[in-house]
Amino acid sequence: MSPEHSARRVPDGGPDGGPEILLVDNGSLEAGAARALRGLAERLGQALRQGSGQAMGRVVRPVSLLHSSGIAAELLDGRRAEILEPVLRELGEKGREAVVVPLFLGPSGALTEYLPERVRALRKTWPGLRVRVAPCLVDLASPEDTRVAAMVAERAREAAQKVGLARPAVAVVDHGSPARAVNAVRELVTAQARALLGGWARAVAGCSMERRAGAEYDFNEPLLEKLLDAPEFAAGEVVVAQLFLLPGRHAGPGGDVEKICAAARKRHSGVRMVITEPLGNHAGLVAVLKERVEEGLRAGGV
């Protein structure tokens, strides 16, 4: 089944007329990100059709919080990407319920502030609109769940093997966030990946691609460009493990992470460096998302 077909919904969203499942990312103006979200929604839908539980047989609708509707339709097989507020407005008009499954590693302000705010605003017109929100991919309350870290570690090993690196230093890089809880997710995943990689890596450190100005956001440090100047990362073999889910302006080909790494290579001629792929097409991600769908179906409303 093609990604285009995956976004076509059956009218009732599932076999029992229950909630519509929305796989929601932050959004991007890059067509590659929208296509990747559609592909992931298709794979998740296939897993639900083959599974059991409340989510069995449900269709998964790929939706972005913002931005993606600005991508030209001709770059997306003639069909524009959808963003969340118009979708919720549609469901409110139809008296339908939604389960938002966040394609987010941690509790970004987009989920904890923007989403509830927009739902409250829409309820002024559709008081019966009900939106449930599933947990993010990494749960700080469950540090024993190492599935995302295992994906990061596996990608690091695979990337190193492709170019013949042995015992590299590993930089686990996320976007950077004004939310401490999101930073805590990165630190948890980094610590878990460090334990999983063991002696295979000579160092494992977390870092941010970018940060907001001001001392109150210092928790994002070190930035990737600074970490790549540190002694353990400025020489020898280095893997930059992207804690990003979809390709786009930051994590895609020619994106910000690649540019930062290219500049570091120029500064440090003795370094051998490789960058991992984003995690969105990792086979293990669908299993986590499938579990989150079930949790979302049991969750209370926003």
N, C-alpha and C positions, 0 to 999 in steps of 0.2 A: 504494500500500500504506500502511495506516495505521500510526502509531507503535505502536499496541497489537499489531498483527501482527508488527512488527519484533522484539519481544522474545520471541516464540515461537520455540523452537529446534528444528531438526531433530535427531533423536537422536544423530547422529554428529558434529555441528558442522561438517560439510563433506563434500565428495564422496569423500574417502579415509579417513574415520574419524580424521582428524588432530586437532590441538589445538582446543579451543574458544577463540574470540576474545572477550575481555572488554574492552569499552571502559569504563575506570574513571575516575570523577572522585572528588573528595574527599567529596562528599555534602552534603546540605542538608535542612533541614526544610521548605523551600519547594517546593510542588507544581510551580511553574513551572520550577524547576531540573530536577526529575526528568523532566518532560515534554520539556524541551529536550534532555536527555541521550538520551532515547528517540528523538527525532527525528533527532539527529545519528547515533546508531547505525544507524538506518534508512538514512540517506543514505550512510553509509560502507559498509553492506552492499550497497546498490545499486551503488556504485562497484566493489566487489570482484567482484560478479556480472558486471559488464561488462568487467572487466580480465583480466589474465593473471598468471602466476606462481604461487607456492605458495598464495597467499591466494585464488585464484580460486574463487568459488562459496561461500565460507564465510559463515556467519551471524555477526552481531555482537550480542553480548549486553550490554545496558547495565547496569552494576553500579556502586555507590558503595562507597567504602571504609567509610564509617560514616554514621550519621544518617538516611539517606533512608527506611529501612524504617519510621520513625516517622510518615511521612505517611499520613494516613487514606486507605484504599483508594478511598473514594468520590470523592476528589479526583483520582484517577488511573485513571479509567474502570473502577473496581472491582478493580484489580490492583495490589497493593503493589509498591513499588520494592524491588529486591534490594540487599543489601550483601555485601561480598566474602567474609567468613569462612564464612557458611553456604553460599555458592556453591562455595567451595573444598572444604568438607566434603562436599558432594554429589558433586563430581568425584572426590575421593579415594575415596569409597565405590564409585564406578563404575569406578575405575581409569583415569580420563580425565586428560588433560594440558590445561593452560591457558596461553594467551598473554595477559598483561596489557598492554593498550595504554593508557598513562597519558594522561588528558586533563588534563595538567599542563604548564605552561610550562617549569618547571625542576625539579631534583631535590629536592623537598621531603622533609623527614624522614618524612613519611607513606610515601614510596616507599623511602627508603634505610634506614629503621629499622623502622617499624611493619610494613610488608609482609613483609620477610624474617623478622621475629620471629614473626609469625603462621604463616607457612609452616613454620618449624622446629617450632613447637608442634603443628601438624596432622600433621606427619610422624611424630610419636610414635605416632599411631594408624594412619596410612597412609604407611608408609615409602616407597612408590613414587610419592607425589604429586610431580609435576613442574610447576613454574611458571616460565615464561620471562617476562621483562619487557622490553618494547620501550623505546627511548629516549623521552625527553620531547620536547615539540614544538620546543624550542629547544636546540640542541647548542652549548655554549660552545666546543667544539673545532672548530666549523665556522662561524666568523664570516662567511664568505662567503655563507652561506645567509640571505637577508634576507626570506624569505617571510612570517614572522610580522610583521616590521616593516612590510612592504608592506601587510599587512592593516590595521595600525594607521594608517598614513599615508593609506590610501584612506578609512577610516572618518572620519578627521579632516577630510579634504577634503569628503566628502559631507555631514557634519554642518554644517560651516561654510557650504557652499553653500545648504543648506536655509533657513538663517536670514539669509543675506546677509552673512556675515562675510568680511572681506578682510585678508589678512596677519595672522592671529591669533598669539598665543602659545599653545603647545600643552603641556599638562601630561599626561605619560604616567603614569598611576597604576595601581599594582598593590596587592595586599592588604597587603603587608609580610610579612616572614618572619624567623624566628630563624636561618635558614640563609643563610650568606653566598653560597653558590652560586646560590640563588634570586634574591637581590638582584643578583648579577652578571648574571643573565639579563635582568633589567629594565634594567640599565644598558647592556647590549649592544643590546637592542631599541630603547632610547631613542636611542642613538648612531646606529644604522642608520636609524631613522625621521627623525632630524635630517638625515642625508645625503640621504635620499630626498625629503624635503620642500623642502630647499634654501631659496631665498629666499622661497618661498611663506609660510613661518612666520617671524615676527620673533624667536621664541625657542622652543626645545624643551627641556624639562627633565623628568627622572624624579622620582617621589615615591611615598610609601607612604600607603595609607589609614589604617593604624594600625601600632603597633609595641609590642613588649614593653618594660617598664621596664628600666633599667640601661644603663650606658655600653657594655657589650659588644654592644648592639644599635643603637648609634648609626648604624651603616651604613645603616639604613633611612631616615634623614633625607634630605631634608626630608619631613615629613608634608604631605599635600595641603592641609590647612587653613593651614599655615604658608606653603607655596608661593603660595597664593592671596592672601597678604598682601604678597608681594614686589613691588617696583615694577613689574616687567614684566607681572605677572599681576593686579595690583589695579586696573588701569584699562585701558580699551580693549577689545579683542576677544580672547576666550579660548576655546580648545577643551580640554575635559577628555577625554582619550582613555583609555578604560578598557582596561587590560591584564588583563581578566577574560574568562573563556570562556563562562560561563553566567549567566543572571540568577538572582537570589536575594536573600538578606538584604542583601548588600553592593551588588551591581551592578544589581539589578532596580528597577522603578518604586517610588519611595518608599524606596529603600534607603539605606545609609549614605553612599555617594558623593553621591547627590542631596541628602541632608541637609547634608553638608559644603558643597556648592556653594551651596545656598540660604542658608546662614548667611553665606557670603562675599559673596553678592549684597547682603545687608542691610548688611554692613560697608562695602561699596564700591559706592555707587550709580552710579558711572560705568562699571562693567564690563558688557560684553555677553558672556554665557557660554552655551555649548552643550556637552552631554555626548554622547559617542558611545555606540552600542550595544555590548554585549559581542561578542566575536569568534566565539562558537560557531556562529552561523548564516551566517558568511562563507563564500562558495563556495570560497575557496581553502583552507580548513581541511581539507576532506575529502582533498585531494590530499596534504597533509602526513601525515595520519593513515594513508592508504593505504600510503604509503612506510614508516611506522613499523610497520604490521602485518607487512610483508615482513621488516623488520629483526628484529622480535620472533620470527618463525618461525625465524630463523637464530641467535638468541641462545642463550647458555648458560642453564641453569636457576639459579634463586635458591638 
